[in-house]
Amino acid sequence: MTSTDAIPSEFRDPRYRARRFQNWMLVGLMYSFFYMTRYNFSAIAPTLQDVFGWTKSDLGLFETLLPLVYGLSVVFNAPIADKYGGRKSFLFGAAGVVVMNLLFGGFHFMVQAPASWTAAAADGTRTMTAAAALSGGLTARGAAWMMAIAWAVNGYFQSFGALSIVKINAQWFHLRERGTFGAIFGVLIRFGLILAFSGAPLIVAFLPWYWAFWIPAAFVAVLFVLNLLFVVETPEDAGFPSRDTGDASSGTEGEQVTVLGVLRKVFASKSMWMIAIASMMIGFVRRSVVDAWFPVYFKEVHHVAKTALWYQSAAWGIAILGIAGGFAFGITSDRIYEGRRAPVVVFGFAGMALSLLMFYVSDAIGLGMPGAIASIVSLSFFVNGAHGMIGGAASMDFGGRKAAATAAGLFDGMQYLAGAVNGTAVGWITQQWGWQAWKLWPIPFALVGMAVMSSLWNVTPRGKPVH
């Protein structure tokens, strides 16, 4: 039997697929702009550093508090999304994201005069000659704390994004389609990141920095309206009969969803916890390099502006190779491994370790920007491929239609809690030992992830027998 034949005919109905496409396209676009309204800070961190006179330790506050709040919130909010539905949860989160990005941009009103710096020396180093003048006599550190707390509240609302998109799409995709959906999930992530890491710097090149928060907020507001009007939670809400998705919810269609039942299903499962640990290991790698600190590295080591061709090539390369990784991993898991996600994730972790080692060697032997970009985009291929399988496919497979959001919350939460550790650790490591140590720091986590997922090589979700 081919992979396509294993998908029940009702999932191949053209009318059904057309309605499903409309649903996930609108949900997916808003999810992408969630990413833009989360990573716009990281993308223009060097600009904010110049305006407020912040150190890398100050930047580390933001890279600690948002992932910490996000990581805790995504676990706490997940059973709520499973209980009340992904659509309502997504709309609630989107409203909060709009408000917090508008508020964050509003902090520009407290800057009476930006920090002053000397001209860059030949090695790119500069010295601050005058601190920023801020309202109320705030220091740069005080402003960093205030703004980081506000940005962490944004993280709370952001936490509804992954939960909601997984919860909604778990209703619409069969188990044997979800590896490919994991690839689509990865496309949405990388599209959001390219909007942030390429788009936000371009906005700042022509407009004041706060527009990099206000413009993305406006896009989320528009998509809020479109999702409100044109997205439905389940196939049944769109007039289609109920379908068996072939996952861990099979045989439980008549059972009532309770928060306690969802929590028991997810948190009492050994497989769930093993996948969650692997997701945490992805977080250590992902939040160390491709999703947070590489713009600061480019500025300090290679003295590359965010609008320069080298930087834009890296940002687009990260997106394109990330998308390619998502499809390579997703299609392979569906067609070769028959819906098993662990084998391709193992390969992903191995690729992460090799890419980081290549990154270290490239600077050690003086390959410059070409070597750095090749290493980072290679890392993106493996990170996005593995993350798509865990965040976009395994959470639906093992959580099932009834607990998909809670599974996604556990996996995503662990990843962002790792990111919270990175926020402080990377700032300290780079100040103490430099950027070469930064490249080696995530390698042990990739190796642990590889070992953990190897133990799940042949594991598939189990639903109740259907009689």
VENJO-V250492 format. One record per residue. N is the residue number from 1. RES is the residue in one letter. NEAR is the number of other C-alpha atoms within 12 Angstrom. D_LAST is the distance of its C-alpha to the last C-alpha in whole Angstrom. Layout:
N|RES|NEAR|D_LAST / N|RES|NEAR|D_LAST
//
This chain:
1|M|8|23 / 2|T|13|25 / 3|S|23|24 / 4|T|20|24 / 5|D|15|22 / 6|A|21|19 / 7|I|26|19 / 8|P|20|17 / 9|S|16|20 / 10|E|22|19 / 11|F|31|21 / 12|R|22|24 / 13|D|15|25 / 14|P|12|28 / 15|R|16|29 / 16|Y|25|26 / 17|R|22|28 / 18|A|17|31 / 19|R|27|30 / 20|R|35|28 / 21|F|24|32 / 22|Q|23|34 / 23|N|33|31 / 24|W|38|32 / 25|M|28|35 / 26|L|32|37 / 27|V|45|35 / 28|G|41|36 / 29|L|35|39 / 30|M|46|40 / 31|Y|46|38 / 32|S|37|41 / 33|F|42|43 / 34|F|51|42 / 35|Y|45|43 / 36|M|43|46 / 37|T|51|47 / 38|R|48|46 / 39|Y|44|48 / 40|N|46|51 / 41|F|49|53 / 42|S|44|52 / 43|A|48|53 / 44|I|41|57 / 45|A|41|57 / 46|P|35|60 / 47|T|34|62 / 48|L|38|61 / 49|Q|35|62 / 50|D|31|66 / 51|V|33|66 / 52|F|40|65 / 53|G|35|67 / 54|W|33|64 / 55|T|29|63 / 56|K|34|60 / 57|S|27|59 / 58|D|33|59 / 59|L|42|57 / 60|G|39|55 / 61|L|39|54 / 62|F|47|52 / 63|E|46|50 / 64|T|36|50 / 65|L|37|49 / 66|L|45|47 / 67|P|46|44 / 68|L|37|45 / 69|V|35|44 / 70|Y|42|41 / 71|G|42|39 / 72|L|33|39 / 73|S|38|39 / 74|V|41|36 / 75|V|37|34 / 76|F|28|35 / 77|N|40|34 / 78|A|46|31 / 79|P|39|29 / 80|I|35|31 / 81|A|44|30 / 82|D|47|26 / 83|K|29|26 / 84|Y|26|29 / 85|G|35|28 / 86|G|45|29 / 87|R|43|32 / 88|K|29|33 / 89|S|38|34 / 90|F|46|35 / 91|L|40|38 / 92|F|31|39 / 93|G|39|39 / 94|A|48|41 / 95|A|33|44 / 96|G|32|45 / 97|V|44|45 / 98|V|37|48 / 99|V|28|50 / 100|M|35|50 / 101|N|42|51 / 102|L|29|53 / 103|L|25|55 / 104|F|36|55 / 105|G|30|57 / 106|G|21|59 / 107|F|29|60 / 108|H|28|63 / 109|F|18|65 / 110|M|24|66 / 111|V|27|67 / 112|Q|18|71 / 113|A|19|72 / 114|P|28|70 / 115|A|26|71 / 116|S|20|73 / 117|W|21|73 / 118|T|14|76 / 119|A|13|75 / 120|A|15|73 / 121|A|12|75 / 122|A|11|75 / 123|D|13|72 / 124|G|18|70 / 125|T|16|71 / 126|R|18|72 / 127|T|18|73 / 128|M|21|73 / 129|T|14|76 / 130|A|19|75 / 131|A|26|72 / 132|A|31|70 / 133|A|23|72 / 134|L|25|69 / 135|S|19|69 / 136|G|13|70 / 137|G|15|71 / 138|L|20|68 / 139|T|24|68 / 140|A|34|66 / 141|R|26|64 / 142|G|21|63 / 143|A|34|62 / 144|A|35|60 / 145|W|26|58 / 146|M|23|58 / 147|M|34|56 / 148|A|32|54 / 149|I|26|53 / 150|A|30|52 / 151|W|43|50 / 152|A|36|48 / 153|V|33|47 / 154|N|43|46 / 155|G|43|44 / 156|Y|38|42 / 157|F|41|42 / 158|Q|51|41 / 159|S|49|38 / 160|F|50|36 / 161|G|52|36 / 162|A|58|33 / 163|L|53|31 / 164|S|54|31 / 165|I|57|31 / 166|V|55|28 / 167|K|48|26 / 168|I|44|27 / 169|N|48|26 / 170|A|51|22 / 171|Q|47|21 / 172|W|44|23 / 173|F|41|22 / 174|H|37|19 / 175|L|49|19 / 176|R|42|21 / 177|E|40|24 / 178|R|48|25 / 179|G|47|27 / 180|T|38|29 / 181|F|46|29 / 182|G|48|30 / 183|A|38|33 / 184|I|43|33 / 185|F|44|33 / 186|G|47|36 / 187|V|39|38 / 188|L|39|38 / 189|I|43|39 / 190|R|46|42 / 191|F|35|43 / 192|G|39|43 / 193|L|42|45 / 194|I|38|48 / 195|L|38|48 / 196|A|41|49 / 197|F|45|51 / 198|S|38|53 / 199|G|35|53 / 200|A|42|54 / 201|P|39|57 / 202|L|30|58 / 203|I|27|58 / 204|V|30|60 / 205|A|20|63 / 206|F|14|63 / 207|L|15|63 / 208|P|23|63 / 209|W|35|60 / 210|Y|34|59 / 211|W|31|58 / 212|A|42|55 / 213|F|46|53 / 214|W|33|54 / 215|I|30|53 / 216|P|39|50 / 217|A|35|49 / 218|A|27|50 / 219|F|31|48 / 220|V|44|45 / 221|A|30|46 / 222|V|22|46 / 223|L|31|42 / 224|F|34|41 / 225|V|21|42 / 226|L|25|41 / 227|N|33|37 / 228|L|26|38 / 229|L|17|38 / 230|F|22|36 / 231|V|34|33 / 232|V|35|30 / 233|E|38|27 / 234|T|31|24 / 235|P|31|23 / 236|E|16|22 / 237|D|19|26 / 238|A|22|27 / 239|G|14|25 / 240|F|21|22 / 241|P|16|19 / 242|S|20|16 / 243|R|29|15 / 244|D|32|13 / 245|T|39|16 / 246|G|37|14 / 247|D|40|16 / 248|A|36|16 / 249|S|37|14 / 250|S|30|11 / 251|G|21|8 / 252|T|25|11 / 253|E|23|13 / 254|G|13|13 / 255|E|14|15 / 256|Q|15|19 / 257|V|26|21 / 258|T|19|24 / 259|V|24|26 / 260|L|19|26 / 261|G|21|22 / 262|V|34|23 / 263|L|30|26 / 264|R|19|24 / 265|K|33|22 / 266|V|40|24 / 267|F|28|27 / 268|A|16|26 / 269|S|21|24 / 270|K|19|27 / 271|S|34|26 / 272|M|41|27 / 273|W|29|30 / 274|M|34|31 / 275|I|50|30 / 276|A|40|32 / 277|I|32|35 / 278|A|46|35 / 279|S|52|35 / 280|M|42|38 / 281|M|48|40 / 282|I|57|39 / 283|G|45|41 / 284|F|44|44 / 285|V|50|45 / 286|R|45|44 / 287|R|41|46 / 288|S|50|49 / 289|V|43|49 / 290|V|49|48 / 291|D|45|47 / 292|A|42|50 / 293|W|40|53 / 294|F|41|54 / 295|P|43|56 / 296|V|38|58 / 297|Y|38|58 / 298|F|34|59 / 299|K|31|62 / 300|E|26|63 / 301|V|24|63 / 302|H|29|64 / 303|H|25|65 / 304|V|26|63 / 305|A|29|63 / 306|K|36|60 / 307|T|28|61 / 308|A|21|62 / 309|L|18|61 / 310|W|26|60 / 311|Y|35|58 / 312|Q|29|56 / 313|S|27|55 / 314|A|38|53 / 315|A|41|51 / 316|W|30|50 / 317|G|34|50 / 318|I|43|47 / 319|A|39|45 / 320|I|30|45 / 321|L|35|44 / 322|G|44|42 / 323|I|40|40 / 324|A|33|40 / 325|G|43|39 / 326|G|44|36 / 327|F|35|35 / 328|A|34|36 / 329|F|47|34 / 330|G|48|31 / 331|I|33|31 / 332|T|32|31 / 333|S|41|28 / 334|D|35|26 / 335|R|28|27 / 336|I|19|29 / 337|Y|24|27 / 338|E|32|23 / 339|G|41|23 / 340|R|37|25 / 341|R|50|27 / 342|A|44|29 / 343|P|35|31 / 344|V|43|33 / 345|V|50|34 / 346|V|39|35 / 347|F|32|38 / 348|G|45|38 / 349|F|46|40 / 350|A|34|42 / 351|G|34|43 / 352|M|48|44 / 353|A|38|46 / 354|L|28|48 / 355|S|35|49 / 356|L|43|50 / 357|L|30|52 / 358|M|28|53 / 359|F|38|54 / 360|Y|31|56 / 361|V|22|58 / 362|S|23|59 / 363|D|26|61 / 364|A|17|62 / 365|I|14|64 / 366|G|15|65 / 367|L|18|62 / 368|G|22|63 / 369|M|30|60 / 370|P|22|59 / 371|G|26|58 / 372|A|41|56 / 373|I|38|55 / 374|A|30|53 / 375|S|36|52 / 376|I|49|50 / 377|V|41|49 / 378|S|37|47 / 379|L|48|46 / 380|S|49|44 / 381|F|42|42 / 382|F|45|41 / 383|V|57|40 / 384|N|54|39 / 385|G|55|36 / 386|A|56|35 / 387|H|55|35 / 388|G|52|33 / 389|M|55|30 / 390|I|61|30 / 391|G|57|31 / 392|G|52|29 / 393|A|56|26 / 394|A|59|25 / 395|S|52|25 / 396|M|54|23 / 397|D|50|21 / 398|F|51|21 / 399|G|52|21 / 400|G|46|19 / 401|R|51|19 / 402|K|50|20 / 403|A|50|22 / 404|A|50|24 / 405|A|56|27 / 406|T|52|27 / 407|A|54|27 / 408|A|58|29 / 409|G|53|31 / 410|L|49|31 / 411|F|49|32 / 412|D|51|35 / 413|G|46|36 / 414|M|38|37 / 415|Q|42|38 / 416|Y|45|41 / 417|L|37|42 / 418|A|40|43 / 419|G|43|45 / 420|A|36|46 / 421|V|33|48 / 422|N|43|49 / 423|G|38|51 / 424|T|30|53 / 425|A|30|53 / 426|V|42|54 / 427|G|33|57 / 428|W|24|58 / 429|I|25|58 / 430|T|29|59 / 431|Q|20|62 / 432|Q|15|63 / 433|W|16|62 / 434|G|20|62 / 435|W|31|59 / 436|Q|27|59 / 437|A|26|57 / 438|W|31|55 / 439|K|40|53 / 440|L|31|53 / 441|W|33|51 / 442|P|42|48 / 443|I|34|48 / 444|P|23|47 / 445|F|31|44 / 446|A|41|42 / 447|L|30|43 / 448|V|28|41 / 449|G|42|38 / 450|M|35|38 / 451|A|26|37 / 452|V|30|35 / 453|M|40|32 / 454|S|27|33 / 455|S|21|31 / 456|L|27|28 / 457|W|25|29 / 458|N|18|25 / 459|V|24|23 / 460|T|30|20 / 461|P|34|18 / 462|R|23|15 / 463|G|24|12 / 464|K|18|9 / 465|P|14|6 / 466|V|15|4 / 467|H|6|0
//
